[in-house]
């Protein structure tokens, strides 16, 4: 007796839809997403599509109608609720295009709750395209079966970040002059990782960071790391010690 094929198939395309989804809803898919489904995936009526909205979870959609440049997808069932997200912020000085795009992409894959661009004195970039960063996050989430996306904060100066820092959130900052190994410094509770620019923090910035009661200077090992490598290495260590790689000591609701 032949096996019943899995439904929806694992190969069904996934798309992010930036509006709340619900059972029975019909969506008109247009633009780049329609081109992907029609021209790349060759979707026909009856085909399965997985949709997520960063609000209610992941849904199974069925193509109800196709046109030349658009298609109608009818939502048939909820597949999963939105995942719970570890309560970790990644605060990074802006770095060159391509490298910061990569950081945004990997932050989405790894489950960071919030990405905060931080303007510092030695940063070589003073503007970021938040829309482009979000597009990289969405693409990563679509490919890696995430049901949640990181929030992207507006760029903030380091002084403003420190002035308004919440006392209950640990601030682990990579200090090139040394600190406690991150794996040993981590404790339960809300946390953030602060990574400086290619040239590092200047002495006045380092002193200002250390003056914050929640700040913890950390070391990321014996090797010199590029800024983007340091960011992702630090997130990985935190996820292994306190995030959902270790049953999630520090989670927040996915609702």
Secondary structure, DSSP 4 states (H G I P E B T S, - for coil): -PPPPPSS-TT-EEEE-SS---TT-EEEE-HHHHHIIIIIS---TT-EEEEE-SSS-EEEEEEEEE-SS-EEEEEEEEEEPPPPEE-EEEEE----TTHHHHHHHHHHHHT-SEEEEEE-TT-S-----HHHHHHHHHHHHHHTT-S---EEPPPEEHHHHHHT--TTSEEEEE-TT--EEHHHH--SS-EEEEE--TT---HHHHHHHHTSTTEEEEE--SS---HHHHHHHHHHHHHHHTSGGGT-SSEE---
